[in-house]
Amino acid sequence: MDNATLYTHVRPAGGEIASVLVRDGRFAAIDGPVPDSVPRVYGGGAIMLPGLIDAHAHLDKTMYGMPWYRNEVGPRLIDKIDNERLEKRRLGIDPYRQSARQLVMSVADGTSHIRSHVDVDTDIGVAAIEGVMRARDQYRDQIDVQIVAFPQSGLLIRPGTLALMDQALRMGADVVGGLDPAGIDRDPKGHLDAIFALADKHGKPIDIHLHEAGELGAFSMQMTIDRVLALGMQGKVTLSHSFCLGMPDAQAVQGLVDGLLEAGVHIMTTGSASRPVPNVARLHAAGVVVCTGNDGMRDTWGPYGKPDMLERTMLVGLRNNFRRDDELALALHVATYGNARVMDLADYGLAPGCHADFVLVEAETVAEAIVSRPVRKLVVKRGQVVARDGRALVEAP
Amino acid sequence: MDNATLYTHVRPAGGEIASVLVRDGRFAAIDGPVPDSVPRVYGGGAIMLPGLIDAHAHLDKTMYGMPWYRNEVGPRLIDKIDNERLEKRRLGIDPYRQSARQLVMSVADGTSHIRSHVDVDTDIGVAAIEGVMRARDQYRDQIDVQIVAFPQSGLLIRPGTLALMDQALRMGADVVGGLDPAGIDRDPKGHLDAIFALADKHGKPIDIHLHEAGELGAFSMQMTIDRVLALGMQGKVTLSHSFCLGMPDAQAVQGLVDGLLEAGVHIMTTGSASRPVPNVARLHAAGVVVCTGNDGMRDTWGPYGKPDMLERTMLVGLRNNFRRDDELALALHVATYGNARVMDLADYGLAPGCHADFVLVEAETVAEAIVSRPVRKLVVKRGQVVARDGRALVEAP
């Protein structure tokens, strides 16, 4: 039995002790007969989780490994957007180098897949897309990266951006990004028409940053739902943040949830502690696919964040007042299977036949793994060890 | 110069490199002349912070070191209260052992002082008070503990509790606790009258858990303010949680803030992500003293929490949308000087003459220390090293 390894004394998904056979980069069997010639790795009773997924990152923005950025930025969204565009050049925030650093940290923390929004604007052009693609290719044996072409500085209010978005998609960006159709672009119809046209032209899914809260966000969300239904794009569109789903008007929220379900629109939430947020349990119970991610970390927007998706899972749990073990299991479901569904990943999970992307953590239960966030004992990508005891086996630039 | 140590190459409060002389358990001088005979400890450029303070703990509740508690508790506050009282006996949550464990973990994380609410009820009597006092005495060279006699299961609705509270205070509890005068005791006037009478009788300050949100909480808060003013207890009363200050009615909140300021009532917030919370920056700007703490951790109420007050500071920052370095500095101010003020600690801080309670952390800035939460390099209590590289030098039971 070539290209095989048997992981003994592991607990898949926190269940009973088992032996898990990995062969040719995939899970082959659980507790099946295995020849003595197959090499063994002793798991010591660790929990085996499927590879963690970060479904909303900004790889090109992080300042990890650079001198501390003293944040004195103004309070508005546009302050942060404008500040970042200026600081990128002043400080030399290199998209390749910085995304490579974050990828290596993510590998060390057990992340197997990342969806990263990458800035496209008339200052930087598609250079950030190129930089992240270079890092993606360099670490393709350690982690899979999906790239969203993201008009961070606005799409229609900055003429020339649409052509750059088109260029990024021709270069191979995987997803069409969007941003606050009303709040930033001041033209919700124009913004959404442009994004859906790009998606149609390139045959790509859509992922829109929707920070707009309350009634304004509800308006943009409903316009998006209408387009998805009209264009038959069910299952292909994600609305990230969606703070409007945290508004107090329960009737209005219910109407939106019904629409999201009908249109198969997915919702990404980071569990922001300072904004109104979608209710994860309510959306999940309704059948809406929920995903999560670490969002920007240690960048010109703010100093918080680690690449650790268990920490993100904890923050989602804290925000949603999840205390019971079954509630924390739901939070982890979002950070694994929910994210895989949104990213349309094939053969994800711990079942035989799935890609052998997994992480071993020492904890008594899944809930403990989330709240304790222990150092990752072992991280495996398509059957190959990529990190051990919290350290990736590859170097960052 | 006996009983002296010179800490070289440290950065007090994240400022310039300095040498700090500690003598007889107190800070003696910064960058002053020091004889060669004084032993040196090289700080390596680490930031020196004053001892971290946890101004709201529940030492008797934690289940750290016990088997994982599978949480299947109902959603209401009273569900959690009743469940805990039953589980304490069933599971053998020993107040001495568990508080000792949390104290040792707190020392390792750089905490120099803790205010702990300790349950007093007709089931457990004053046994939890005795247990925490035993742990407090055992670790008195490592950490200072203030004990709040806390009627967790209600004061007037459980006859006999008031006499037990009186007994706990005679035994030496430092603070009179209270709990939701309306929401739990269903008798706000009776509850507050009883608590203020106990405080007057024993000459002790007051710290009330006020979970009541919105108008109900505002009502209880105003009744508390009125009593403080009538009885001249300015500066002696803390209202913990105070979710009512997070209600949307800005005018009503302003009225409460004015009252808190006039009455010198302090506010404790954990920065709860799932509840409305007081606005730290607004309260601080108004002149109200704000403090913070880790609250319960890994207990029958919920699985979250570590004793790390830098992590709590981060969570307060996240909840308050603090992104700028000056905003994070305010969060740390709350977790140090704010807490010291509420606990009425004498000679707290890094200035010459203060008790030499401090922690060294390797970070570029104070903000980085908060968001990265590095392992504590060195923890010193009254001039003596009590923890090193994240490990306390004393053992827990």
Interface residues (C-beta under 8 A of the other chain):
Chain A: P67 W68 R70 N71 E72 V73 G271 A273 S274 R275 R298 W301 G302 P303 Y304 G305 M314 L315 G317 L318 R319 N320 N321 R323 R324 D325 D326 L328 E364 T365 A367 E368 I370 V371
Chain B: P67 W68 R70 N71 E72 V73 G271 A273 S274 R275 R298 W301 G302 P303 Y304 G305 M314 L315 G317 L318 R319 N320 N321 R323 R324 D325 D326 L328 E364 T365 A367 E368 I370 V371
